[in-house]
Amino acid sequence: MDPASAVNTSAAISLLGFGVLIFLLLFLIAKWKWHVFFALLIPIMLFGILPGIQQNNFIDAFESGFGNTLGSIGVVIVLGSIIAEALKHTGGIQVITRSMVNLVGSARMPLALTLTGFIIGIAIFSDVAYVILNPLVHSSARTMGIGIAAMSTGLVGALQLTHAIVPPTPGPLAAAALVGADIGKTIIYGGIACLFGSLACWAWGKYVCGPRVKTPASDEFGSVESSLEGGENLPSTLSSYTPIVIPILLIAAQSVVSLVLEEGHFLRTVFMYLGWPVVALSIGVWLAYRNIRTTEHREQSRDAWVEAALKTSAMILVITGLGGSLSAILRGTPAVDFIAALFTDFGLPAILLPFVIGIIGNMITGSTTVGVITAAALSAPMLGNLGLSPEAAMLAGASGSVIIKYVNSSYFWVCTSLSRLSVPDAIFSYGGATLMGGLVSFSAVYVFWVTGLI
């Protein structure tokens, strides 16, 4: 740490300020219900008036951290949100669900819904996706004669896992930018970890909570067939998948090509550009817009969808920017070296730090996005000292950020109210699924880390 650019040179003051900042952040959100923007901004500002803080360096770190983070990821988050709006309105979600039912069979609807959640959670916010799929959950449970917990638990967990872990969903995309992770590698290994985690959520629903929670499906929803069929205006199966799959493949290909081809190779140059998230997600937007079948949707796509995406993106953008500021400020203090040395001295696996921060951030604030971004922001300055790769830190924090969804989570209440489960049953079913899914996903990430894959 260069004393000329240091925010503070006192380890005691830095650690005290760091502890108070985290306490205030969590207290303002959990106790006083402040919006996360002010809950994060106010403690950062108070940090700047601690004794011994170099205000000029503090301001420089705040502004550079905010600007550099948004400069690398802001446009991509907006593009991802536009794809989500298009998939929601053009019927892509229904088509993807139908394809999963055809793949595993209607007799395995809980598994089909889990796999659907694994796919569409990458592009669609989990609460929005559950609202759309809820009629199918009830109609399928009634048709199969099983409880709503057995039908919905795998879906609830899988949606939350990919929403938290796999880019280009805005939360993990922002976290990857904060720690400087390779997005292609994050997609590949995060996707594998999420698949294992999603299957764990399905197993929890089928073998643990399903036999114990007997709440039946509601009669207010239609049949399975009416839930899956949307008329002649639905896009084809291929067209429904491409806005999600093509950007992911392009971003992942960029990482693979950079490893196997030498600098200056024509294909490497091509894929470095096509796999740039701005270009890859722009292609995804174009593919999503090709699914427009009605005049009404064509008119809405010009303004309404973009405006809705911008509203969705705004909160994530400002939180991500403030997370970048926080990382830059902490990087200029001795607190980073002290915390990293603490883990080293006690022989703790470094990967536990972001994982635990993700758990704390989610369980206290109720927000997966806050959990994954907080874990990334606090871990980023310590990566060099901990000997932890950016990809491992991001995926570990994201895995922790889904443990556990319960009564302080808006997603929990969306799923609980729509599924008609009682609160204790929902905590057992959905809280248990996200606990198991997060632990299994983290276990996979840990294996990737110890074997040197990330």
C-alpha positions in Angstrom: 0.0 0.0 0.0 1.5 3.3 -1.1 1.3 5.8 1.8 0.9 8.7 -0.7 -2.4 7.2 -2.0 -3.5 5.4 1.1 -7.0 6.2 2.5 -5.7 5.5 6.0 -2.5 4.0 7.5 -3.7 3.0 10.9 -4.8 -0.6 11.2 -6.8 0.0 14.3 -8.8 2.8 12.8 -9.3 1.0 9.6 -10.6 -2.2 11.3 -12.9 -0.2 13.6 -14.3 1.8 10.6 -14.7 -1.4 8.6 -16.6 -3.1 11.4 -18.8 -0.1 12.1 -19.5 0.2 8.3 -20.7 -3.4 8.0 -22.8 -3.2 11.1 -24.5 0.0 10.0 -25.1 -1.4 6.5 -26.9 -4.5 7.9 -28.6 -2.6 10.7 -30.1 0.1 8.4 -31.5 -2.5 6.0 -32.7 -5.1 8.5 -33.9 -2.9 11.4 -34.9 0.4 9.8 -35.8 -1.0 6.4 -33.8 1.6 4.5 -33.3 1.2 0.8 -29.9 -0.5 0.2 -28.7 2.6 -1.7 -28.8 4.9 1.3 -27.9 2.0 3.7 -24.6 1.6 1.8 -23.9 5.2 0.9 -24.3 6.7 4.4 -21.8 4.3 6.2 -19.3 4.9 3.4 -19.6 8.7 3.9 -19.2 8.3 7.7 -16.1 6.2 7.1 -14.6 9.2 5.4 -14.7 11.4 8.5 -12.9 9.0 10.8 -9.7 10.3 12.5 -6.7 9.8 10.3 -8.6 9.4 7.0 -7.0 11.2 4.1 -10.1 12.8 2.6 -8.5 13.6 -0.8 -7.5 9.9 -1.3 -10.8 8.8 0.1 -12.7 10.9 -2.5 -10.4 9.7 -5.3 -11.0 6.0 -4.3 -14.8 6.5 -4.0 -15.1 8.1 -7.5 -12.6 5.9 -9.3 -14.1 2.7 -7.7 -17.7 3.8 -8.7 -16.8 4.9 -12.2 -14.5 2.0 -13.1 -17.0 -0.6 -11.9 -19.9 0.8 -13.8 -17.8 1.5 -16.9 -17.0 -2.2 -17.2 -20.5 -3.6 -16.5 -23.2 -0.9 -16.7 -24.3 -1.4 -20.3 -24.2 -5.2 -20.0 -26.6 -5.2 -17.0 -29.1 -3.1 -18.9 -28.9 -5.4 -22.0 -29.5 -8.4 -19.8 -32.6 -6.8 -18.3 -33.9 -6.1 -21.8 -33.5 -9.7 -22.8 -35.5 -10.7 -19.6 -38.3 -8.3 -20.6 -38.5 -9.8 -24.1 -38.5 -13.4 -22.9 -41.2 -12.6 -20.4 -43.6 -10.9 -22.9 -43.0 -13.1 -26.0 -43.7 -16.4 -24.3 -40.2 -17.8 -24.3 -40.5 -18.9 -20.7 -43.6 -21.0 -21.5 -41.8 -22.6 -24.5 -38.7 -23.5 -22.5 -40.9 -25.0 -19.8 -42.7 -27.1 -22.4 -39.4 -28.3 -23.8 -38.3 -29.5 -20.4 -41.5 -31.3 -19.8 -41.0 -33.1 -23.1 -37.5 -33.9 -22.2 -38.1 -35.6 -18.8 -41.8 -36.5 -19.3 -45.0 -35.0 -17.7 -44.8 -37.7 -15.0 -41.6 -36.0 -13.7 -43.0 -32.5 -13.6 -41.1 -31.5 -10.4 -37.8 -32.3 -12.2 -39.0 -30.6 -15.4 -39.8 -27.4 -13.4 -36.4 -27.6 -11.6 -34.5 -27.8 -14.9 -36.7 -25.0 -16.3 -35.7 -22.8 -13.3 -32.1 -23.7 -13.9 -32.3 -22.3 -17.4 -34.5 -19.3 -17.1 -33.0 -18.2 -13.8 -30.0 -17.2 -15.9 -32.0 -14.5 -17.7 -35.1 -13.7 -15.7 -35.3 -12.4 -12.1 -36.4 -15.3 -10.0 -39.5 -13.7 -8.5 -40.8 -12.7 -12.0 -40.2 -16.2 -13.3 -42.0 -17.8 -10.4 -45.0 -15.5 -10.9 -45.2 -16.6 -14.6 -44.8 -20.3 -13.8 -47.0 -20.4 -10.7 -50.2 -21.5 -12.6 -48.3 -24.4 -14.1 -47.0 -25.4 -10.6 -50.6 -25.7 -9.3 -52.1 -27.3 -12.3 -49.3 -29.9 -12.5 -49.6 -30.7 -8.7 -53.3 -31.2 -9.0 -53.1 -33.4 -12.1 -50.4 -35.6 -10.6 -52.1 -35.7 -7.2 -49.1 -34.5 -5.2 -48.6 -31.6 -2.7 -47.6 -28.1 -3.8 -44.3 -28.3 -1.9 -43.2 -31.4 -3.8 -44.0 -29.7 -7.1 -42.6 -26.2 -6.4 -39.5 -26.6 -4.1 -37.0 -27.6 -6.8 -38.2 -24.7 -9.0 -37.9 -22.2 -6.2 -34.4 -23.3 -5.4 -33.1 -23.6 -9.0 -34.4 -20.1 -9.9 -32.6 -18.6 -7.0 -29.3 -20.4 -7.7 -28.8 -19.4 -11.3 -30.1 -15.9 -10.4 -27.3 -15.6 -7.9 -24.4 -17.5 -9.5 -24.5 -17.5 -13.3 -23.9 -14.4 -15.4 -25.4 -12.7 -17.4 -27.9 -12.3 -14.6 -27.2 -8.8 -13.2 -26.2 -9.8 -9.7 -23.4 -12.2 -10.5 -22.4 -10.1 -13.5 -21.9 -7.2 -11.2 -20.0 -9.4 -8.7 -17.7 -10.7 -11.4 -16.9 -7.1 -12.4 -16.1 -6.1 -8.8 -13.5 -8.9 -8.3 -12.3 -8.9 -11.9 -13.4 -12.4 -12.7 -13.4 -13.9 -16.2 -17.0 -14.0 -17.1 -16.6 -16.9 -19.4 -15.0 -19.1 -16.8 -17.6 -17.9 -14.3 -20.4 -19.0 -16.6 -18.9 -22.4 -17.2 -18.0 -23.4 -13.6 -20.9 -21.5 -12.1 -23.3 -23.3 -14.4 -21.9 -26.7 -13.4 -22.1 -25.9 -9.7 -25.7 -24.6 -10.1 -26.7 -27.8 -11.9 -25.6 -29.9 -8.9 -27.2 -27.4 -6.6 -30.5 -27.4 -8.5 -30.7 -31.2 -8.4 -30.1 -31.0 -4.7 -33.1 -28.6 -4.4 -35.2 -31.0 -6.4 -34.2 -33.9 -4.2 -35.1 -31.9 -1.1 -38.5 -31.3 -2.5 -39.1 -34.9 -3.6 -37.7 -36.8 -0.7 -37.7 -34.5 2.3 -40.4 -31.8 2.3 -42.7 -33.3 -0.3 -43.7 -36.3 1.9 -44.1 -34.1 4.9 -45.9 -31.0 3.6 -49.3 -32.0 2.4 -50.7 -28.6 1.2 -52.8 -29.3 -1.9 -52.8 -27.3 -5.1 -55.2 -24.4 -5.5 -58.3 -24.8 -7.6 -58.1 -21.2 -9.0 -55.6 -22.2 -11.7 -56.2 -24.0 -14.9 -55.0 -27.3 -16.3 -51.5 -28.3 -17.3 -52.3 -28.0 -21.0 -53.7 -24.5 -20.7 -50.7 -23.4 -18.7 -48.3 -24.7 -21.3 -50.1 -23.6 -24.4 -50.1 -20.0 -25.4 -51.5 -20.0 -28.9 -50.0 -19.5 -32.3 -48.0 -16.5 -31.3 -45.5 -18.4 -29.2 -42.0 -18.6 -30.6 -40.3 -21.9 -31.6 -38.2 -23.8 -29.1 -35.0 -22.9 -30.8 -35.9 -19.2 -30.9 -36.8 -19.3 -27.2 -33.5 -20.7 -26.1 -31.2 -18.7 -28.4 -31.4 -15.3 -26.6 -30.1 -17.0 -23.4 -27.8 -19.7 -24.9 -26.0 -17.7 -27.7 -24.7 -14.9 -25.5 -23.5 -17.5 -22.9 -21.7 -19.5 -25.6 -20.1 -16.5 -27.1 -18.8 -15.2 -23.7 -17.6 -18.7 -22.8 -16.0 -19.2 -26.2 -14.0 -16.0 -25.6 -12.4 -17.5 -22.5 -11.7 -20.9 -24.2 -10.2 -19.4 -27.4 -7.9 -17.1 -25.4 -6.4 -20.2 -23.8 -5.9 -22.3 -26.8 -5.0 -19.8 -29.5 -2.0 -17.5 -29.6 -2.2 -13.7 -29.6 -3.0 -12.3 -33.0 -4.7 -15.4 -34.4 -7.7 -14.4 -36.6 -10.2 -16.6 -34.7 -9.0 -15.3 -31.3 -9.5 -11.7 -32.5 -13.0 -12.5 -33.8 -14.1 -14.2 -30.6 -12.5 -11.7 -28.3 -14.9 -9.2 -29.9 -18.0 -11.4 -30.2 -17.5 -12.7 -26.7 -17.2 -9.1 -25.2 -20.3 -9.1 -23.0 -21.6 -5.9 -24.6 -21.6 -7.5 -28.1 -22.8 -10.9 -26.9 -25.7 -9.5 -24.9 -26.6 -7.1 -27.8 -26.8 -10.2 -30.0 -29.1 -11.7 -27.4 -31.4 -8.7 -27.5 -31.6 -9.0 -31.3 -32.5 -12.7 -31.0 -35.1 -12.0 -28.3 -36.7 -9.3 -30.4 -36.9 -11.7 -33.3 -39.5 -13.6 -31.3 -42.0 -10.7 -31.4 -45.1 -12.0 -33.1 -47.8 -9.3 -32.4 -48.2 -5.7 -33.3 -48.8 -4.8 -29.7 -45.4 -6.4 -28.6 -43.7 -4.7 -31.5 -44.9 -1.3 -30.3 -44.1 -2.1 -26.6 -40.6 -3.3 -27.5 -39.6 0.2 -28.7 -40.1 2.0 -25.4 -42.0 0.1 -22.7 -39.7 -2.9 -22.5 -36.5 -0.8 -22.5 -38.0 1.5 -19.8 -38.9 -1.4 -17.7 -35.4 -2.9 -18.1 -33.9 0.4 -17.1 -36.0 0.6 -14.0 -35.0 -3.0 -13.1 -31.3 -2.2 -13.7 -31.2 1.1 -11.8 -31.0 -0.3 -8.3 -28.4 -3.0 -9.3 -26.3 -0.4 -11.1 -26.1 2.0 -8.1 -25.4 -0.8 -5.6 -22.7 -2.2 -7.9 -21.1 1.3 -8.2 -21.1 1.8 -4.5 -19.7 -1.7 -4.0 -16.9 -0.7 -6.3 -16.3 2.4 -4.2 -16.2 0.4 -1.0 -13.7 -2.0 -2.5 -11.4 0.8 -3.7 -11.6 2.5 -0.3 -10.8 -0.7 1.7 -8.0 -1.4 -0.7 -6.4 1.8 0.5 -6.4 0.7 4.2 -4.4 -1.8 6.3 -7.6 -3.6 7.2 -7.2 -5.7 4.1 -3.8 -7.1 5.1 -5.0 -7.7 8.7 -8.1 -9.8 7.7 -6.1 -11.8 5.1 -3.4 -12.5 7.7 -6.1 -13.6 10.1 -7.2 -16.3 7.7 -3.7 -17.4 7.0 -2.6 -17.6 10.6 -5.5 -19.8 11.6 -5.1 -22.0 8.6 -8.6 -21.4 7.3 -9.4 -22.0 3.6 -9.4 -18.5 2.0 -12.5 -19.4 0.0 -14.6 -19.5 3.2 -14.3 -15.7 3.5 -16.5 -14.6 0.5 -18.8 -17.6 1.2 -19.5 -16.5 4.8 -19.9 -12.8 3.8 -22.4 -13.9 1.2 -24.4 -15.9 3.8 -24.4 -13.0 6.3 -25.4 -10.4 3.7 -28.3 -12.5 2.4 -29.6 -13.7 5.8 -29.6 -10.3 7.4 -30.8 -8.2 4.4 -33.0 -10.8 2.7 -31.5 -9.9 -0.7 -29.5 -12.3 -2.8 -28.2 -9.4 -5.0 -27.0 -7.5 -1.9 -25.4 -10.7 -0.6 -23.4 -11.5 -3.8 -22.4 -7.9 -4.4 -21.3 -7.3 -0.8 -19.3 -10.5 -0.8 -17.5 -9.5 -4.0 -17.0 -5.9 -2.8 -15.4 -6.9 0.5 -13.4 -9.8 -0.9 -12.0 -8.0 -3.9 -9.2 -6.0 -2.1 -8.0 -9.1 -0.3 -7.6 -11.6 -3.2 -3.9 -11.1 -3.6 -3.2 -11.5 0.1 -5.5 -14.5 0.3 -4.2 -16.2 -2.8 -7.7 -16.6 -4.0 -8.7 -16.3 -7.7 -11.4 -13.8 -8.7 -13.5 -16.6 -10.1 -13.3 -18.7 -6.9 -14.1 -15.6 -4.8 -17.1 -14.6 -6.9 -18.6 -18.1 -7.1 -18.1 -18.8 -3.4 -19.8 -15.5 -2.4 -22.6 -16.1 -4.8 -23.2 -19.6 -3.4 -23.4 -18.2 0.1 -25.8 -15.5 -1.0 -28.7 -18.0 -1.5 -28.4 -19.4 2.1 -31.2 -19.2 3.5 -34.3 -17.6 2.0 -36.8 -16.9 4.7 -39.3 -14.3 6.1 -37.1 -11.2 5.4 -36.8 -12.1 1.7 -39.2 -10.6 -0.8 -38.6 -13.7 -3.0 -39.7 -15.9 -0.1 -43.0 -14.1 0.2 -43.7 -14.1 -3.5 -43.3 -17.9 -3.6 -45.0 -18.5 -0.3 -48.1 -16.4 -1.1 -48.5 -17.8 -4.6 -47.9 -21.4 -3.6 -50.4 -21.1 -0.7 -48.0 -22.7 1.8 -48.1 -21.7 5.4 -45.1 -19.8 6.6 -43.6 -22.7 8.7 -44.0 -25.1 5.8 -42.5 -22.6 3.4 -39.5 -22.0 5.7 -39.0 -25.8 5.8 -39.5 -26.3 2.1 -38.0 -23.2 0.4 -35.5 -22.3 3.2 -34.3 -25.9 3.2 -34.0 -26.1 -0.5 -31.9 -22.9 -0.7 -29.7 -24.1 2.1 -29.1 -27.4 0.4 -28.7 -25.9 -3.0 -26.2 -23.3 -1.7 -24.1 -25.8 0.2 -24.0 -28.2 -2.7 -23.1 -25.4 -5.2 -20.4 -24.2 -2.8 -19.0 -27.7 -2.5 -18.6 -27.9 -6.2 -16.9 -24.5 -6.3 -14.6 -25.7 -3.5 -13.6 -28.7 -5.6 -13.0 -26.5 -8.6 -10.8 -24.3 -6.5 -8.7 -27.0 -4.8 -8.1 -28.8 -8.1 -6.9 -25.5 -9.7 -9.7 -25.2 -12.2 -10.5 -21.8 -10.9 
